[in-house]
Amino acid sequence: MSQVARQRKKRSRYEIVLEVLENCQNGAKKTWVMYRANLSYDLTTEYLSDLVKRGLIENRDGLYYITDKGRQLLELLKVW
């Protein structure tokens, strides 16, 4: 195993949610979220659908936007 692979830290679910919510603050396409949060397509789809289901983001005209509930969670995650 290379030294770079050993140094790579696995992100927690909360860290990924934080990144996704941050990326959706001004509206973001799925591919933008995928690249900015460094996720696979399948993981991006999973996180976005889960966050929509929980009312933390919403999909309007192909863009994902953070909701008020999502903003509250984002502020809590930033302090955590």
N, C-alpha and C positions, 0 to 999 in steps of 0.2 A: 504494500500500500504506500502511495506517495505521501510525502510530508503535507502537501496541500490538502489531500483527502482527509488526513488525520486531524488537521486544524479546522476543518469545516464544522461549524456548529449547527446542529439541527434546530430549526426554529420551532417554537411552540405554536400551538393553534392560535393563542392570543396574539402573538407577534404577527402572524399572517393576517388575522382579522384586522389588526391595527393598520397594516399596510394597505389592505383592500379598502378599508373605510377612508383612509387618507387619500387614496387615489380617486375616490368617488365624490369628493367634496365639490368639484366644479363640473361633474359629469364626465364619464369615461366609457369608452367602448370596451367590450370584453377583451379584445386583444391588447389594448393599452394597459388594462389591469394586469393581464397575464405577464407582459414584459416588465412592467414597473415593479411588480411584486415577485418577479422571478419564479413563476409557477408554471406547471404544465397545463395544457389545455383542459384535461380532465379535472385537475384540482381547481382550476379557475372556475369551471362550470359548477363544480360541487360547492365551492365557497359562495359564489354569487347566488346560486339558487337557495342555499341555506340562509344567507343574510336577507334575501328578499322574503323568504317564508317567515322569518322572525321580525320583519318590519323594520330592519336596520338600513336597507337601501331599497330603491325602487327603480324599475326600468321604464323610462319614458323615451319613446322614439329611438330605441336602440342604444340609448346611453343610460348608464347606471348613476343614480344620484343618491347621496346619503340623506336619510330622513332626520327629523328632529331627535327621534329615539336613537338613531345611529350616532348623531353628534354627541349625545350624552354619554354613550358607551365609549366613543373615541376619546373624550376628555378623561374618563375614568382609566382607560388603558394607557394613556400618556403618563399618568401619575404612577401607575402600577409599575 
